[in-house]
Amino acid sequence: QELISKHKGYFETHYRTYHGVADLYQYFIEKGISLLNPQGFFSYIVANKWMRANYGGPLRTWLKQHKIKEITDFGDLRVFDFATTYPCIIIAQKGPVKEDYSFDVTQIKTLEFTELGGYVEENKYQVSTGSLDYKGWNLARLDEINLLGKLNKNSIPLGEYVKGKIYRGVLTGLNEAFVINKNTKDRLIAESPKSAEVLRPFLAGRDIKRYLPPNSDNYLIFFPKGYTDNHYTGKNPWNWLEETYPAIANQLKPYEDKAQKRWDKGDYWWELRACDYYKEFDKPKIIYQVFQIKPCFTYDKIGCFSNNSIWIIPNEDKKLIAILNSKIGWFLISTYCTKIQNGYQLIFKYLEKVPITNNENPQIVRLVDTLLKLNKDLQSTKLETQRKQIQRVIDHSEKKIDEMVYGLYGLSKNEIEIIENS
């Protein structure tokens, strides 16, 4: 972006695929296809992010108006040893095209093949341009597209379901100063009991397990922007901090120089950056890993804060946890979210599209409560025979939830098979 920024004015006036943050390859694709003769073919290997990213919208629209012949998508397979590039191969002809048409798609699942052309010939299928959305292309088979249509029926997007409240974890700018372990937390409270007022349980991604109430040995020293000015009266702010929270002040003092240099601090070096949703961390909420290789959502009722590898949904709807942890949930996540390093990135702009059914089943909520308790028991149980018994009940309960979520969405046996085999 820095290298091409001075040329953006030119791109904007000369290319229909222009977007303010588009990669340079978008313009190569447009120029390459535009230079073709009527019988010519354009083939290009390029990163596949344009198919879902916002900046790819103009390119997606423009390509549909030309003749896409084939897209071969390698997903997140490591095609090149020197880099992770998420490549795809586009083959296209020059347009214009006046009506919807179909083209060949191959999703490459493995690099263990003798010859790429043979693999493509055996695994390709057709996708209609009429099924492709400006907001992002889902190159799914027709039966999967029909299933997605059904899952979206009588449902609302997750972003709307939770009223847009999906938030990233806390950025301190200096974890070594503001994140402490349990021993340090206990010492600070022993030295000055008032320290407990500004200490919060603090989670990292490794602390989040599916249906397991969170627990962490780390704590956040939490002075949000505005805290000092709202509490101290007439004294030097640092003197006030030393008098009010002496143990905390002593703990933070060695980090003053580094904390001062943060660009994202509060009004004083011991404060965190401004954030409109700090209060949401204190509430009961759904929490999840932002990068997942399998469903990993759970429920926090003790007011944990977290780093930015964890996102939160300040909502107590346990049906929602069940859906997101279910096989349907994973099918939807893998459809709408960006694939990365054998997993998926569940940031808001992707996850918000997941359709959540309006249908209810009170038994699902009871099963979620059961799973939260069972997983907590499993963590504390040492006897192997008891652990196996608990795990069997957990597996059975999760299977029941999958069945009930299928029921919420009204899926047929064939539709369930599509999800089970995806």
N, C-alpha and C positions, 0 to 999 in steps of 0.2 A: 504493500500500500504506500509506503514512504517513497519507493522508487518511481511509482507511476502517478503520484499525487499531482505533480506539476502538469501532467498531460490530461487530467480529467476533463477539463473544458473541451478539449478536442474530442475525446471519446463520447462525451455527452451529445455533441452536435453531429457526430459522424456514425454513431452505432446505435441501432435500435435495442441492442442488448445491454445498454449502459445501466449500471447501478453504482451508487456512490462508493460502495465497499466491495464491488465485484473483483474477482481475480482477473488477471490479464488474459487468461485462456478463454474467457467468454468472447473477447474481441477477436481472438485467433479463430475461434469456431465460426463466428459470423462472417469474417473476411474469407476464410477458406471455402465455405459453402457458396458465398456470393460469387466467387471467382470461377466456379465450376461451369463447364459447358452443359447443355441439357442432358447429356447421357453420362456425365461424369459422376464419380463417387468420391465422397470425402470420408476419410477414416482417421480417427484421432484417439489416442489414449490420454486420459485426463482424470483428475481427481473427481470422485462421484458426488462431492458435496453440493454441487449445483442443483441436484435433483430435489433437495429438501431445504436448503438454506434460503433465507429471505432474498439474498442478493441474486439468487438464480432465477427469480420470477420472470424478469424480462427475457432471459435466455430460453426458459421453458416455453413461454408464449411464442417466441420467434421460431423455435424449432418445430412446434406443432404446425406452423404454417408452411413448413418445408416437408420434405419426404424422408422421415426417419426410416431407415431400413432395418437397423438392428442396434440393440444396446446389450453389451455383455458386461455384467457388473461383478466385480471381484470382492465386493463388500470390504471387510477388513483383513482379508488374506494378505500375507506379506509377500507380495509378488517380487519386490525388489529388496535385496538383502541390506542395502545401505539406507533404506528409509521406509517408514510406514506412510503410504500415500493414498490408500483407499481408491484404487484405480477403476475406471470403467473404459470400455471401448465403444465409441459412437461411430456408426456408419450411416451416412445420410446423402441425399441428393438435393439438388436445387429445386425450390418450389416455384410458384405458389401452389398450395393445395386448398381446394375450396370446401372440402367436407371431411368428416372424420374418416380415419383409416386405421389399419392395424399394422403393427411391426413386430419383429421377433425380439424376444427378451430371453436372456440366459442368466440365471443367478449361479455363479461359480461357487460351489460349496467346498471344493478341495483343489489343491494343486497337484494331486497324485493322479495325473492322467498322461497318456502317451502323447497325445496331440490335441491342441486346443480346438481345432476345427471339428474333430470327431466328438469331443465332449459337448460342444455347442449343438451339433446336429442331433445328438441324443437327448438333450435336456432343454432345448428351446421351447418356448410357447408364445402365444400371441397376446398382445395388449392393444386395446383400442385407445386412440388419442381422446376419444370422447369420455373415457373414464379418468383422465388425468386432470388434476386440480391445479390451478394457478399457485395455490399456497404450498404445494409440494407434491411430487410425483411418487405414487406407490405402485411399483411395477409388479403387482401381484397377479396371480392366475385369476381367471374369471370366477372360479368358485370361491376364492378368498375375497374377491371384490364384492361378490353378492353377500357373503357372510358379513363383511364389514358394514354393508348397507343395512343388514338386519340388526347388527349390534348397535348401530346409531339410531335405529328406529325406537321411539319412545324412550330415548335417552337424551342427556344433555352433556356437553363437553365438560370435562373435569374443571377447567378454569371457571366456567360459569357456575358449576355445582358448588364450588367453594368460594364463590364471589371474588375470584382473583387472588385469594390469599394463599399463595405458595411462595415461601421465602427462603432465601439462601442463609446459610449459617454465618456466624460472626467473623469479621475480619479485624484482628487486633493490630496488625502492623508490626507486632513484636511479641510473638508467643513466648519467647524465653523470659520475658518480664511479667506478662499478664496471666500466663497459664502455669499453675503450680500443682504439685502432686499432693496426695492425701496427707503424707507426713508433714509437709510444710503447712498445709491447711490446718491440721490439728495443732501444730506449734503456734501459729498465728492467733488462733482462738484461745489457746492456753495463756499466751502472753497478754492478750487483750480481747475479752469476749465480744466486744463490739465489732471485731473484725468479721464476724459471721454475717453481719448486715450486707456486706459487699462481696461475698463469695458465692459463686453459683457452680453447681455440677457442670462439667464441661466435657462434651463428647467429641471423639474423632470417629472417622469412618469405621475403623476396626471395632468400635464399641456397639455398632448396630447389627443386630441379628434378627432374622425373620421371627415375628411373634414373641420376641424376648424383651421384657421390660428392661430399659437401658440402665446400665450401671457403669460408672467410671471412677477411676482413682485420681482423675485430674479435676481441677477447679479453676474458674475464671475470677480474677480480681476485676470487679465490675464497677467502674466509675464511668457511666455514659456521659457524653457531651452535655453540659448544663448542670450536672450533679453538683459540682463545687459551688457555682454561683447561686444555685437554689438553696444551699444549706449553710454556707459560711456567712457570718455577719461582722463586718467592720474589721476583720483581721486580715493579715497577709494570708492569701490562699494556702500556701504551703505550710505556714505555721498552724493554720486551722486543721489541715490534714494530719500533721504530726500530733496535735493535741487530741483530735477526735479518733483517729485510727493509727496510733503510734506503731503498732506491729506492722501494719500494712505499709506505712510510710518507710519504715526501715527496710522492708523487703524490696520496695520499688527503687529506693534511692540509688543503688549502684547502676541502674539502667537509665538514669536521667538523660545522659548525652544521647544515647541511641533513641530513646523515646522522643526527645525533642526533634530529632531529624525526620520523624515520620511525616509524610505529607497528609496522612489521613487521621490525625489525632483530633481530640476535642479541643475545648478552650484552653486546657492545660496539658502538660506532657503526660500526666498520669491518667488522663481521660481517654476513652475510646471515641472513635469517629461518630458523627451523627448517624442515627438510624431511626426511621419512623416506626419500626416494628419490634423494637427490643421487648416491649411489654408482652408480645405474643409468646416469647420463650417461657415466660413464667406460667403459662396456661397449660392445661391438658391438651395434647396435640398428637398428630400423626407425624412420625419422623422417618426419613428414609435416606439411604445412600444415593448420592447423585449419579454415581457410576455403579451399574449393576451387571453381573453376569447371570443372575437369577433373581427372582423377586425378593426384595429385602425391605419390608415396611413393618413398623411396629408402633406401639402406643406408649407415650410418655405422660405420666400423671404427676411427676415430681418436679417439674419446672426446670428441666435441663437446658442449658445453652449448648451450642455446638460450633465446630469450625465449618468452613465453607465446603467440606466434602459431604456434608449432611444438609439436607433441606427439610423444611418443616411445613406442615399443613395444620394451622391452628383450628382444629376441628375434632370433635369427639365422636364422629360417625364411624362406628366400628364395622358397619356394613362396607364402608369405603375401604377400610384396611383389608377386609376379606376379598373384595373384588380385585384390588391391586396386587394382592399376594397370590391370587388364583391363576389357573392356567389361562383363563380368558384374559386376565389382566396382563400376563406376560405376552400373550399373542398381540394384544393391543399396544403394549409398550414397544415390542419389536417392530410393529407396523409404523408407529408415529415418531419414535425417538431415533436419534442418530446412532448408528452402530460405530463402536470405537473399541479397538483392542479386545476383541472377543466378547464384548458386552455392549451396553447401551448407556447413553448420556441422558439423564432424566431432568434436564433443565426446563424451566417453566414453559418456554415458547413451544416445546415439543409435547411435554406431558399434558399440557392444558387441553390438547385435542382429544384425549382418551374419553370415549363415551361412557357415562355412568348412568345405569338404568334407574328409573324412578320406582321400580317395583321393590317391594320389601319382603323380608322373611325374618321374623324375630328370632328364629332358631339360629340364624347365622351369627347374630350378635352374641348369643349364649356360647356358641362354639368358639368365637374369637376370645371371649373371656376365659374359656377353658384352656385354649392354647397358650394364652399369656401366662396362666398359672402353671401349666404343665412344663413349659419351657423354663420358667424360673425354678421349678422343682428339679428339673433335669440338671441345671447348672450347679445346684447345691448337693445333689445326690452323688455319693462316692461308690456305693455298692453296684457292681456291674450288672447283676441280675435285675435290680430295681431300675437302673438306667435303661436297660433293654425293654422292660415293661412299659416305662413311661414313653419311650420312643415309639413303641408300637401304637400306643393310644394317640400320640401326636400325629403319626402317619395316617391313622384311620380318620382322625378329626379333619385333617387337611383334605383328605379325599372326599369326605362328606361336604366340606365347604365348596370344593370344586363342583360337585354334583348340584348343590343348591344354587351356586352362581350360574351354572348352565340353565337351571330352571328359571332364575330371575330374568334371563335374556330370552327364554323360550326357544332354546336351540333343539334341533332335531338330532337324531342319532348320526346322520351323515355330517351335519355341521360340527358336532362334537368331535368326530373323527378328523376333520380338517385341523382343528385346534390341537388335538392330541398328537397328530403327525407333523405338525409344523416345526 
